[in-house]
Amino acid sequence: MTWTAPEIARDPVPFSALAADERASAEAWLDHHRRTLLWKCGGLTAEQLKRRSVEPSGLSLLGLVRHMAEVERDWFRYRFAGERPGYLYCTDDDLNAEFDVAGADAEADLAAYAREVELVRKVTAGRSLDETFLDPRRGIEMTLRWVYALMIQEYARHNGHADLLRERIDGAIGH
């Protein structure tokens, strides 16, 4: 039997956060975008997830999932929490390696993404959006609030790419 990405339910907007405080609202929107990316992958085979959009682009749905796992890890665990988890797919010589999906294991990569999101939830649980950290790459002070805002826009941008990729694969569209 051919493996396919799990199909997930997705709420059109995070209605649970309409009257929420800032933290709950930020978490709801970030989770909404995380689920949107997975929703765009749902029901596709590994080969479909690896399908590139159009030459010369190397963009694929699986590449986006791998990229977002790296981005979650980098911003929340490495920069904010000060952990040193290393890369999932990238190397110091190839900081775009997550998009090279030819030999990738889609099932393992989706599981790695889910694990990374859970680890991020653990390192941010109970932490104030006002908490600051020194960005080790830029040498400037940032807040957790800024990271949430960055991540929401990062997902929103890439979910737009995912819309186009999914439509090219099987014609599926969604909001």
PEJO-V555071 format. One record per pair of residues at least 24 apart in sequence whose C-alpha atoms are under 10 Angstrom apart, sorted by the first residue. I is the first residue (numbers start at 1). J is the second residue. D is the distance in Angstrom with one decimal. If there is no record, write none. Layout:
# PEJO-V555071
i,j,d
I,J,D
I,J,D
This chain:
# PEJO-V555071
i,j,d
2,44,9.9
2,45,7.1
2,46,8.6
3,43,9.0
3,44,8.4
3,45,6.0
3,46,7.0
3,47,9.9
3,106,9.1
3,107,7.7
4,41,8.9
4,42,7.4
4,43,5.3
4,44,5.1
4,45,4.4
4,46,6.6
4,47,9.4
4,48,9.2
4,49,9.2
4,106,9.0
4,107,8.0
5,38,8.3
5,39,9.2
5,40,9.6
5,41,6.2
5,42,4.9
5,43,5.1
5,44,5.5
5,45,6.4
5,46,7.6
5,48,9.9
5,49,8.5
5,106,8.1
5,107,7.1
5,110,7.9
6,38,8.2
6,39,8.4
6,41,7.8
6,42,5.1
6,43,5.9
6,44,8.2
6,45,9.8
6,107,9.5
6,110,9.4
7,38,7.9
7,39,6.4
7,40,8.7
7,41,7.6
7,42,4.0
7,43,5.5
7,44,8.7
8,35,7.7
8,36,9.0
8,38,7.2
8,39,5.6
8,40,9.1
8,41,9.1
8,42,6.5
8,43,9.0
9,35,8.2
9,36,9.2
9,38,9.5
9,39,7.1
9,42,9.5
10,34,10.0
10,35,6.4
10,36,6.7
10,37,10.0
10,38,9.2
10,39,6.8
10,40,9.9
11,35,8.8
11,36,8.8
12,36,9.0
12,174,9.5
12,175,7.1
13,175,9.7
22,129,8.7
22,145,9.2
23,127,9.7
23,128,8.3
23,129,7.0
23,145,8.4
23,148,9.2
26,129,9.6
26,145,8.4
26,148,6.5
26,149,7.6
26,151,9.8
26,152,8.1
27,121,9.4
27,148,7.8
27,152,9.2
29,148,9.3
29,149,9.6
29,151,9.7
29,152,6.8
29,155,9.9
29,156,9.8
30,148,7.4
30,149,8.7
30,150,9.9
30,151,7.0
30,152,5.4
30,153,9.1
30,154,9.8
30,155,7.8
30,156,9.2
31,117,9.3
31,152,8.9
31,155,9.9
32,152,9.1
32,155,9.4
32,156,9.8
33,151,9.2
33,152,7.0
33,153,9.2
33,154,9.3
33,155,5.8
33,156,6.6
33,157,9.9
33,158,9.4
33,159,7.4
34,65,9.4
34,68,8.9
34,113,9.8
34,114,9.5
34,117,8.7
34,151,9.8
34,152,9.0
34,155,7.1
34,156,9.3
34,159,9.0
36,155,8.8
36,156,9.1
36,159,7.0
36,162,9.0
36,163,9.6
36,174,9.8
36,175,9.1
37,61,8.4
37,62,10.0
37,64,8.3
37,65,7.4
37,68,9.3
37,155,7.8
37,156,9.3
37,158,8.2
37,159,5.9
37,160,9.4
37,161,9.8
37,162,6.9
37,163,8.9
38,62,9.9
38,65,7.9
38,110,8.5
38,113,9.8
38,114,9.7
38,159,9.6
38,162,9.6
39,162,9.7
39,174,9.6
40,159,8.2
40,162,6.5
40,163,7.0
40,164,9.9
40,165,8.8
40,166,6.4
40,167,9.4
40,172,8.7
40,173,8.8
40,174,8.5
41,65,8.9
41,110,9.5
41,162,8.4
41,163,9.9
41,165,9.7
41,166,7.6
42,166,9.8
44,166,9.2
44,169,8.9
44,170,9.1
45,106,8.4
45,107,9.3
46,101,10.0
46,104,8.8
46,105,7.6
46,106,5.4
46,107,7.4
47,101,9.8
47,102,9.1
47,104,9.9
47,105,9.9
47,106,8.4
48,106,9.9
48,165,9.8
48,166,9.0
48,169,6.7
48,170,8.9
49,101,9.1
49,106,7.4
49,165,9.1
49,166,8.7
49,169,8.6
50,99,9.3
50,100,9.0
50,101,6.1
50,102,7.0
50,103,9.4
50,104,8.3
50,105,9.7
50,106,8.0
51,101,9.0
51,102,9.2
51,165,8.3
51,166,9.6
51,168,9.3
51,169,7.6
52,99,9.7
52,101,9.4
52,165,7.7
52,168,9.4
52,169,9.2
53,161,9.1
53,162,9.6
53,164,8.0
53,165,5.7
53,166,9.0
53,167,9.8
53,168,7.1
53,169,8.4
54,165,9.1
54,168,9.2
57,99,10.0
58,99,6.6
58,100,7.4
58,101,8.9
59,99,6.6
59,100,8.8
59,101,9.4
59,161,8.5
59,162,9.3
59,165,8.3
60,99,7.3
60,100,9.1
60,101,8.1
60,161,8.8
60,162,8.0
60,165,6.8
60,166,9.1
61,99,9.3
61,101,9.7
61,106,10.0
61,158,9.5
61,159,9.5
61,161,8.5
61,162,6.2
61,163,9.4
61,164,9.8
61,165,6.7
61,166,7.6
61,169,9.9
62,98,8.8
62,99,7.7
62,100,9.3
62,101,7.0
62,104,8.6
62,105,9.4
62,106,6.8
62,107,9.8
62,109,7.8
62,110,8.1
62,162,9.7
63,96,9.5
63,97,8.9
63,98,5.8
63,99,4.3
63,100,6.9
63,101,6.3
63,102,9.9
63,104,9.3
63,106,9.6
63,109,9.4
64,98,8.1
64,99,7.2
64,155,9.5
64,158,7.1
64,159,8.7
64,161,8.6
64,162,7.7
65,98,8.7
65,99,9.2
65,106,9.4
65,109,7.6
65,110,7.0
65,112,9.4
65,113,6.8
65,114,9.7
65,158,9.5
65,162,9.7
66,90,9.7
66,97,9.2
66,98,5.5
66,99,7.2
66,100,9.6
66,101,8.9
66,104,9.8
66,106,9.3
66,109,6.5
66,110,7.8
66,112,8.3
66,113,6.8
67,96,8.2
67,97,8.8
67,98,5.6
67,99,7.0
67,113,9.2
67,158,9.6
68,98,9.2
68,113,7.6
68,116,9.4
68,117,9.5
68,151,9.2
68,154,8.5
68,155,7.8
68,158,8.8
69,98,9.2
69,109,8.8
69,110,9.0
69,112,7.4
69,113,4.9
69,114,8.2
69,115,8.9
69,116,6.2
69,117,7.5
70,95,10.0
70,98,7.9
70,112,9.9
70,113,8.4
70,116,8.5
71,116,9.8
71,151,8.2
71,154,8.9
71,155,9.9
72,113,8.8
72,116,7.0
72,117,7.0
72,119,9.4
72,120,7.0
72,147,9.7
72,151,7.8
73,113,9.5
73,116,6.5
73,117,8.2
73,119,8.4
73,120,7.2
74,120,10.0
75,120,9.3
75,135,9.1
75,144,9.4
75,147,6.8
75,148,9.3
75,150,9.2
75,151,8.4
76,116,9.9
76,117,9.7
76,119,9.2
76,120,6.1
76,121,9.0
76,123,7.5
76,124,7.6
76,144,8.3
76,147,7.5
76,148,9.0
76,151,9.5
77,116,9.2
77,119,8.0
77,120,6.4
77,121,9.8
77,122,9.6
77,123,6.9
77,124,8.8
78,135,9.1
78,136,8.7
79,133,7.6
79,134,7.6
79,135,5.7
79,136,6.4
79,137,8.2
79,142,9.5
79,144,9.9
79,147,9.5
80,123,8.7
80,124,8.8
80,131,9.1
80,132,7.9
80,133,5.9
80,134,7.9
80,135,7.4
80,136,9.3
80,142,8.5
80,143,8.3
80,144,7.0
80,147,8.3
81,120,9.2
81,123,6.6
81,124,8.1
81,133,8.1
81,144,9.7
82,123,10.0
82,133,8.5
82,134,9.1
82,135,9.1
82,136,8.7
83,123,9.6
88,112,8.5
88,113,9.6
88,116,9.7
